């Protein structure tokens, strides 16, 4: 360069691919569509999963003035229309938005963005919020700042300065049918969001998008399934943990990207976030369940082993199974019937081949067992004489076409299926009466079905038909401008479910669209079912539901749905249970040995060993597949099943105490290893082992032909369950012997485990002598507790 001469430098700043945020998440993106939105189109051959269409300018909102108070802040957002990106009036950004931040307690805050001029749908699920903030400024675990232009919210953990939420990103937009917000994350370690099947407990941050919208979808990678759980727990780099709930029930998707960041997109309602600050993973769950409600306390008998199948031919077949299990001396508390017991799949009926069911139930209950029946929510409307439907019409309980008195019908099991609207008070009362009449038959007492628990299925709600028999009427709602990343995306929102324009009514009579409350359907059925069960039986009882939403765990357990008889399903069941631990649903499990397809001997045997440590321990399978209950194989299978179930029954006093801790304090029962050993980063990725509470480590075999298992032994003293000897290994991976008749169990030093001699049912085991196993730690100390009641 020569002195005195001027030079011009030009350069192009290439943003990292990881900093790209998707500007066209809809289907069939093209360069032309992308540029119409004012975004950049550039494909990345080296990273094909990254977005080709991405933002290169700020979001369209800024903040005028912020009003601060000791309990939070309020601010109005201003829309800069030159930055607004939209294709139509339904995705046109709204210019009258307000932000409210509330500091509810030292460890919990809420931030809410809504339209202050036009009321919009808000989720009618009550949360346990203090009537006035319970905090002191100096003890807040967080500090919140609002970035003014472009708009963003930043939340920091006060003690470390770590930013745990930062939404000053180009994606933010809020329109009638498309709302989007992104945040940077404190690390790559995110857990939660459901219900979908995936391959690890930690979420994969490499450009993956997952949909949420309740659907009758068997667990399948990337497909939205039965429940809707918009909650995640995140670890910060130093091992602190926090949790975030977005209280929204519209169809939604979430994109994880390696920035690390995540983007929420929902197609209705408002943005209503709740953040809990932990700082430990276990405290995050306790604080979250304090907000949404603690898990239900199951009865003691429901922790016993359970048998079911779809396809029992008659009540004699069930009676024979009970006798075979008794003869084999295999612990077993609960027997089920699936829809086979009904007349043509009609709720509250008994088919001709199950006329002996009431007497059979009375007989096995007299022997110390319990019985659970299934109920589907849909009610057939094309029967000549079906009192349940007639009374439902009389009480005005069904979902209708908007602004009419006409019931929406779809199809299920050949019936013209009507959908009870469980949000209505009249439906709740009708449902309770129908359940009570089935339990106490007022016309023929010998036909009273004395069930002890209720299993509610198909409550997404499910149909065997897309939409209504006569077709849907509102294309905008059924095929909205943005369809989240759901299975069968091009088929809209009505896949195997009724039309989105269906009209439902809140308890106060306010009309709401099925479009908004679809994913609350199973949630709305759950409490009325438990109330009816307890009213009928005068006992605690248990409800098991397929479809869930935050707070469903207050009233029910959940099974992980229609899985397959396949080896990969064993580890996936652990992931599912650990996720539902985060979601506040502690009574969970998968169908042992698999629901679909014929199970195989070794697979079923290893699954019986793992399933003996599910909270909800039920072997269940599909019509037309081979029998897979423990007495359907051979004597060796019976012996190994008996051995592992005797271990379960021995440990039930400890396990019941864990269930009480969950119910009283919100602790996890199926506990990820990282919850107890979060300072050890190795545990952040463990999902093929799990803990029962703090003190029992379960390391199952989940591969065919294996006679050893690779296990990580966390940094503590551990004793072999079978020999009571200190294994002398801590803080490292080991290979443990695991012959076919063995599942590795270890007791952690520092804990006292209450136990009881097992028996064939909990009715008898609870009468047996009890004992304590005292496992000392390095300081020669141990502690434990026992919760005991009438069960």
N, C-alpha and C positions, 0 to 999 in steps of 0.2 A: 504494500500500500504506500502511496506517495503522500508526503505531508502536504496539506493544503488542498488536496482534492476531496470531493465528496463522493461517497459510494452508497448504493442502496442494497440492503440485504432483504431477501425474501425467504420465508420458511413456512412450511405447513406443519402445524402442531397435530400430530396423530394421537387421538385419544386412545387409550388402551381399550381393547375389545371388552375387557371386563367392566369398563365404565359405560358400556352401551346399555340403554334402557329401551325396551321394545316399544316402538311407536305404532305398530300395526299388529296387535295380538289376535285380531280376528282371522277367520279362515281366508285362504287364497290371497295372500299379500302379493302385490306386484310393485314394480318401480313406480308406475303411474299412480297407483292408489297411495303409495307412501308419500310421494312428492306433493300430491293434492293436500295432504295434511301438513305440509311444510316441514317434512322430515327428510333425513338423508338415507339414500339407498346404497348400500355397499355390502356385497356378500363377502364372507370370510371363508375361503376354502380350508384354511387351517383349523377353523373352529365352526363347523357347519351348524352346531346347535345354538350359536349366538345369533341375536336378531340381525337380519339384513336391513331392516328399516328401523332407524333409531333417531332419537331426539338430538338436536344440536342447538336448542335454545331453551330458555327458562320456562317454568310453568307460568300460567297466565294470571296468577293471583298475587296480590300483595296485601299488606296489613296497614290499615290507617293508624289507629291508636290502640294501645293496649291498656286496659284497666286492671291493675294489680290489686290483690287483697291478700290478707294472711291465709285465706283458704283457697286461693287459685287466681285465675285471670279470665278476662273476657276480651275478645277482639272481633271486629267485623273484617271480612275479607273483601277486597276490591278486585273486580275482574278487569284485566286489560284485554279488551276484545281483539286487539291486533295479534295477540299471541294465542288466542283461542283456536283449538283444532276440533272440528266436528264435521260429520258428513250429513247430519239431518237434525231435525228439531229435538229428537229424543236424546241425542248425545250433545246438544248445545250446552256449554257450561252455564250454570246458574250464577247470577251476579249478586244474590242476596244471601251470602253465607255468613255464619257466625261460628267462631271457635270458643268453646268453654273448656277450661281446665279446672278440675277440682282436686284438691289435695285431701282425699278422704281420710287417710291415716298416715302415720310415719312411713309405712311400707307400701301404700297403695294410692295410685292416682288414676284419674279418668280424664281423657280428652275426647271431646265430642264436636263434630262439625255437622251443621244442619242448616236448612233453609229457614231463616227467621221470618220470612213473609208468607210462606206456604207450608202448611203442615204436611209432613210426609209420614209414611208408615214407619213405626218404630217397634222393635221386637217386644212382644208383651210377656216376656219372661222375667219374673221378679228376681232381683238380686238383693243380697243382704248388705245394704249400704247404710252407714251411720246417718242418722237424721241430721246431724251437724258434724262437721269435720272433727276427728279425734286425732289432733296432731299438735306438735309444737315446732315452730320453725327451726329451732336449733337441732331437733331430733329427726327431721325429715331425712330419709336416706337418699333423696333425689333433689335435683334442681332442674327447673324447666325454663327454657328461653324460647321466645318466638322470633324467628327470623322474618324480617319485614318484607324485603323484596329481593328475590322472589320469596313467596311465603314458604315457611317450613317450621317444624317443631323440633326442638332438640331437648332430649332428656339425658342428664348425666347422673352417674352414681357419685354422690358427694364425697364418699370416703376415698375414692381412687381417682376421680376425675374421668373415668371411662364413659364415653358417649354410648348409650345403649339404644337410643332412637334418634334418627336424624333424617327428617323427611324433606329437607330443602333440595328437592330433586325435580327434574323436568316433567315427571309423569303426572303430577297431581292435577286431577280434574274432577268436577262434581256436576253431573247432569242428571236428568230424570231417570235414564235407563243405563247409565254407565258412570260408575264412580271408581276412581283409581288413585292409589297412593302408594308410594314406595318409601322404604327406609333403608339406610345403611345399617349393618349389623356389627356387633362388637367382636364377632369371631365367625368361623365356619361351622360352629357346633350348635345346630338347631335341632330340636326334637318336638314332635307333636304334629298337629294338623291331621284331621281324619274325616271320614274313614276310608282309607285306601290301602291296598296291599303294596308293600315295597320291600326292598331287600336288606335294609339295615335299620337299626334304631335311629341313628343319626341321619338327618336328611342329606341327600346328595345335592350339593350346591352348584353342580355343573349344568346350568341352564335347563332346569326341569320345571314344568308347570303341572299343577295338580288341581283338579276340579273338586268342588264340594256342592253336592245337591243330593238329597237322599234318594236312593234308588234300589230296587230289587236287583242287585248286581252281585253275583258270586264273587268272592275275592279274586281279583285279577289285576296284575300290574298296571298302574296308571288309570284304572277305571274307577270313577266315583261309586262308592258303595253305600251301605245301609244308613250310616250315621253322618252327622254334620257337626264337626268339632273344630271351630276356628280359633284354637288356642295353641300357642307354642311356648316351650321353655328354651332359653338360650343360655349358653355358658359364655362368660367373658374370659379373656386370655389368662387371667389370674385365678380362674376357678370360681369366681362369684357367679351367681345365677339369677335370672329374672324371668318373669312370665308375662305374656301379652295375650289378652282376649279381645277379639273384635266381635262385639255383640251385633251381629247382622244375620239375617236368615235367608236372604235372597241367594239365588244361584251365584256362585263365586269361584274364582280360581286364584291361586297363589303361585308366583314364579320365584324360584330360588336361583340366584346367580352368584358367580364366584367373587364378586366385588369385595367383600360379601354384602349382599343386599337381598331384600325380598320386595315383591310388588303384589299388592292386593288389587283385585278387580271384582266389583260386585255390581249387580244390575238393578238395584233398588235400595230403598231404605235410607239410612244415614250412616255416617262413620261414628262409631261409639266404642272407643278403646279403653281398656282397663289394664293397668300395668302393676304387677307386684314385684317387689325388689328383693325378695329372699332374705339374706343373700346366699343360702345354701339351696341345692336342688330340693331337698325335703321340705324346707320352709316355703319354697315357691308353691309346692302342691298344697301345703297346709293353708297358706294365704289365699290361694285360688279357690280351694273348697270352702274357706270361710266366706268368700264372695258368692259362690254359686250354690252352696249347700253341701253338707257332709254326706259321704256315702251311706247308703241304707245299712242297717244292722241285720244281717241275715240270721235266720234261726239256726241253731246248732245242727239240726238234721240235714240242712241244705249243704253242709260241708261234707256230707257223706258221698260215696260213689253213686252214680246214677246211670240208668239204662233207658234207651229209647231207640226206636227206628220208625221211619216212614215205611209202612208196608206190612204191619202186623195184620194177619188175615182175619183174626177173631180174638175174642177175649180168652179162649182156651189156650191159644198160643202164648199169650202173656203169662197166664197162670202156670203153664209148663216151664217157661223161662225162670220164673220166680223159684219154682221147686228145684230146678237144676242148679241155680246159683246157691240156694241153701244147702243142697247136697254137697256141693263143691267147697262149702265153707268159705266163700269169698265175700268179704265185706261189701255191703251194698244197701243203701238206704232208700233210694227213690226210683220208682218206675213211672214211665210216661205212656201216654198215647198221643200219636200225631193225628192228623185229620181223618185217618181211617175209621175212627170210632164214630164219626158223624154220619148221619143220613145225607148222602150226596154233598158232603163238605159244608153242611149248614150248621153254623154255630148253635149251640144249646139244643142239639138233637143227638139221639143215639140210633145208629144203624142196626139193621136186623142181626148182624153178626156180633154185635156188642151189647146185646140186651142183658148179658150177665155181668157187665162191667161194674154196676153199682155194688153188687154182692162181692165181686172180686176185690174191689177197693176196700170194702169193709173188712174182708178177711185179712188182707195183707197189713192193713193198719192195726188190726188186733195183734198181729205178730211183730209190731214194732217198726213197720216200714211206713213210707209216705207215698203220695201219688200226685202227679202234676198232669194237667191237661192243656191242650193247645186251644187258642182262640185266634181267629183271623178277624180283622176289623170290618171287612166288607160284608154286606148283608144282601142276600139274594132277593130281587124284587119280582121274579117271574115264577113264584110258586103259587099253587092254588090255595094252600092253607099254611101259612108260616107266621105264627103269632108275633115272633120277634120283629119281623118286618112291619106287620100291620100296626103294632104298638109304636114302632119308630115313626111311621107316617103320622100317626095320631099325635105324637109328641113333637113332631117337626124337628127331627134330629139329623136329617141328611143334607149333604152339600148340594146346592142348587145352581142352576143357571142364574146369572145376575139379573136382578129386577124381575124375576118371575117366581112362580111357586113350583117350578118343574125340577124334579130330581135329575141330577146327572147320573147316567148309567154307563158303566164300562163292562168289561168281561173278565170273569175269574172262574176257573173250573166249570165253564159252560153256563154259569149263571149270569143274569143281568145284575151286575154288582152295583149297589148303592153304597156311598161312603158316609158313615156317621161323622158328623162334625164335632169332635171332642172338645173344641173350644167353647161350645155352647153349654150353658147350665142344663138345659133340658136333655141334652145328649148324655151328660154325666149321670143324671138321675136315672134315665132309661137304662143305661149300661149297667149301673149298679143293681137295678131291679132284675134284669135278665140274668146276671151272674148269680144273684141270690136265689132266684127261682130254679136254676139248674142245680144248685147245691141243696136246696130244700124244696123239692117238687111239691107244690100245693095240691096237685091233682092226684098224684100217685107217689106216696112216700117211698115205696120200694124202688122207684126210679130216681131218687135223689143221688146225685154224684158227689161224694164227699171228698173232693180234691183238697190238697193242702197248699198248692201253689198254682200259679197261672203263667203260661208261656205265650207271649203275644208276638205273633209272626206277621209278616207281610204288611207291616205298618209304616211303609215309606211314603205314601201308601202304594201297594203294588197291584198291577192288573196284568192280564195276559194280552193286552191290547193297548195301542198307543192312543191316548185321549179318550173320547166318548164313542159309544156305538154309532151315534148319528154324526160323528165328526165334531171337531172343535169349531168355534165361531170367531175367535179373535186371534188372527195371525200375529199381530204385534206382540201379544203376550206369550204365545206358544213358540214363536220364532223371533225373539227380540233382536234388535240391531246388533247387539254383541251377545253371542252365545259362549259362555265360559268353556274352558277345556274339559268337557265332560265326555264320557263314552258316547259314541254314535252322535257326535256333535251336529252333524248335518241334519239329523232328525229332530232337532229342537229340544224343548224341555219336556215333551210329553211321552218320552220313551218309557213304556210299561207303567204309566201313571195317568191320572185323569187330567182334563183340560185346566189350563192355568187361570181361565176366567171364572172358574167355579167360585161361588160366593160362600164364605164362612162368616161366622159371627162371634165376636169376642164375648166374654161373660156379661159385659155391660150393654150388649146389643149392637155395638159398632160393627158395620160390615167390613170385611177384609177379603182381599183376593187370594185365591190359592197360590197364585204367582208369588206372593210375599210370604205366606205361612206354610208352604208345602213342606219344608224341612222341619217344621215343628209338629208334624202329624203324629209321629210315634211318641214324641215328648208329651203331647197333649192327651194321649191315650193312657200313659203310664200311671200317673197318680190316681185317676179314677179307677183303674184296674186294681191297684194296691188297696185303695179305700174299700172297694167292693169285696175283695178277698178277705180283708181283715174283718169287715162287717159280717161276712158269711161264716167264717171259721172261728171268729173270736180269738185268733192267735196271730202271731207276727207274720207268718207266711213268707213267701218269696215270689216276686214277679221277675221273669226273664224277658227282656224286650230285644227285638232286633234293631229297631231304629232309635237313635239317640240324638240328643242335643245337650249343650251344657246345662247341667242340673238334673238330667235324667237319673243320675246315680243316687239322688236322694230317695228314689222310690224303687229302683230295680237294679238287677244285674244285667249282663249282656253276654251273649255268646257270639263268636266271631263269624258266624254265618256258614254258608254252604261251601265248605272247603273241599279239597280233593284228597283221596288216598294217595299221597305222594310225599317223598322224603323232604322236599323243600318246605312243606307246610309245617314241619316241626319248629324250625327256627322262626318262621313267620308268625307262628302262634305266640312265641315269646315276645316278639316285637309288638304284636297286637296287644297283649296283656300289659306290657310296660307302658304303651301309649295310653291305654285306658286307665292305668294308674295315674298318669298325668291329668287325664280328663275328669278325675273324681269318680270313676266307676271301678270299684275294687273287686266286685264279685264277677269275674270274667273267666272265660276258657274257650277252647276250640272243640269242635266235634272230634273226640278221640278216635283214632284210626281212619278218620276221613269220612265225609258225607257222600261225595260222588265217587264212583268207580269201586271195583272190588279191592278191598284191602288185601295186603300180603302178610304172611305170617310174621316175618322179622320186623317189618314196618309197624304192624299193629302192636307187637310186643314192646318195641322201643317206645311207641306212642303211649301205651298203657303206663310205662314207667314215668315218662314226662308228665302225662295227664294226671297221674296221682298227685302232682304238685300244682295243678291248676286250682284256683279257688272254686270254680264251677267245673266239677270233674264229671263229665258226661260222655259216654260212648254212644254215638248216634250215626245212622246212615240212611241212605236213600232206598226207596222202593226198587226192587229188581236187582240190587247188588247182593253179594253173599252175606250171610250172617257174620258179625264180627265181635259179638259179645264174648266175654272171657271163657264161657263154657262151650263155645262153638268150634274150638280148635283141637287141642289135645291136652293130655294130663300135664305136660311140661308147661304149656301156656297157662293153665289154671294155677299151677304151683307158683310161677313167677308173678302172676297177677295178684294172687293171695299175699305173697311176700311183700310186694310194694304197697298194696292197699293197707296191709296191717301196719306198715310204717306210717302211712298217712294218718290212719285212725289213732295210732299211738301219739302222734304229734298234734292232734286236734286241739287240746287245751291251749297250747302255745299259739296255734293258728287262729283259734277263736278270739284270743286276746288281741292278736293283730287286727282282726276284723273290728273289734271294739275300738281300738286305737284309731282306726280309719274313721269310724263313725263319730267318735267323740272329738278327735283332734285333727282329722284329715291326713293322717300319715298314710304312706303307701304300704300295701301288703305284698304284692309282687313288686319287688324293689329293684330297679336297675343298680348294678354294682357301683356305678359312678355316684349314686346318691350317698353311699357310705364312705367312698374313697375318692372324693372329687379332687384332692390334691395330687392324685396319681393320674396323669393324663392318659395312661394306657387304658384306664377304665372307661374313658369317654367314648370308646368305640366298641365296647363289649355288648353283644346281644345274644350270644349262644350259651350264656350262663345267666342266672338271676338269683336274687336273694328272697327268702321268706323273711320279711321284716329286716332287722339289722343282723340277725345271728345265724341263719342257716343258708349255706351256699349250695346251689343245685347245679350240677354240671352233667347234663344228659348226653347220651350218644344220639346223634341225629344223622348218621351216615350208614349206608348199608354195609354189611360184612365187617363192621368195626368191632374190635375187641379191646380197643383203648380209646381214650378221649383226651384231646388237648385242652387243657384248662389253665386259666390264669388264676393264681392264688394271690389275692390282695395282701397288702402289708399289715398283717395281724397274725396272732397265733391261731392256728386252725387245728381242730381235732377231727379225726375220722369218725363219722357217726357210728359205724358198725363196731369199731374196736376201742373207741374212746382214747386213742393214742394221738399225741401231738405229731403232726406230719412233718414238722421241722422244715417247712418251706414257707417263704413269705415274699411277696413282691416280685414274683416271677412266673413264667409259664412253665408248665410241666406236662408230661404225658402220663396219664393215670390208667391203670388196668381197668377194663370195663367189660368183663365177659357178659354173655347174653342175659344172665340173670341178675345183673348188678347196675345200679345207678349211683354215681358218686355223690355223696352228701357230706358236708363238713360243717362243724359247729364252731363258731367264732369264740375265741377266748374273751372273757370279760362278761359273759352272759349266762343266765340261768334259764333253762328250758323246762317248762312244765309239761308232763306227759301223763298218759293213762293207758292201762292195759287195753288192747283193742278187743272188739267183739264184732259179730256179723252186722250189727246196726248200731248207730249211736244211741238208740234207746237203751241198749244193754251195755255198751261201752261206758256210758256215763255213770253206771253203777259200780264200775270196777275200781280197784285201787289206783291211786295216782302216785307220781314220783317226780323228782327234780333231777335234772342233769346239770351239774355245776361245772362250767368250763372256765378255768382261771386264766387271767391275762398275765402279762409280764410282772405286774405288781402283786400277783396272787390274789386278785380281787375278781368278783363277778357280781352281777345284779340282774334282776329280772322281775317280771310281774305276771300276775294271773288275773284275768277277768272271768268271773263265773256267775251265771244266773240260771234261771229255769230253762233256758234254751229256746 
